[in-house]
Amino acid sequence: MYGLIGKATCVAGKRDEFIAILLQDVGAMPGCLSYVVARDPKEPDAIWITEVWDSKESHSASLQLPAVRQAIAKGRPLIANFGAQTVTEPVGGFGLAKAR
């Protein structure tokens, strides 16, 4: 499996709008086992995105999907900056579908 955990800081006051864009059509990403968007409770404009994929190739392929490309284009102006991003190797856990 392939995982990513990343932080994004939105333009002031745009966090909920950005979250709505990220959560639209998330079920249509082949190979995505888990995709979680969370508000940072300490930073009013920050979010964390946690993703688990069956492979790095599935994640890369998702970036070419029309819905994902549209979400990136629509959301980009709402992002002030990206923080840390960490690649992980998920091994399982509660709520995580097993890789096929």
Secondary structure, 3 states (H helix, E strand, C coil): CEEEEEEEEECCCCHHHHHHHHHCCHHHCCCEEEEEEEECCCCCCEEEEEEEECCHHHHHHHCCCHHHHHHHHHHHHHEEEEEEEEEECCCCCCCCCCCC
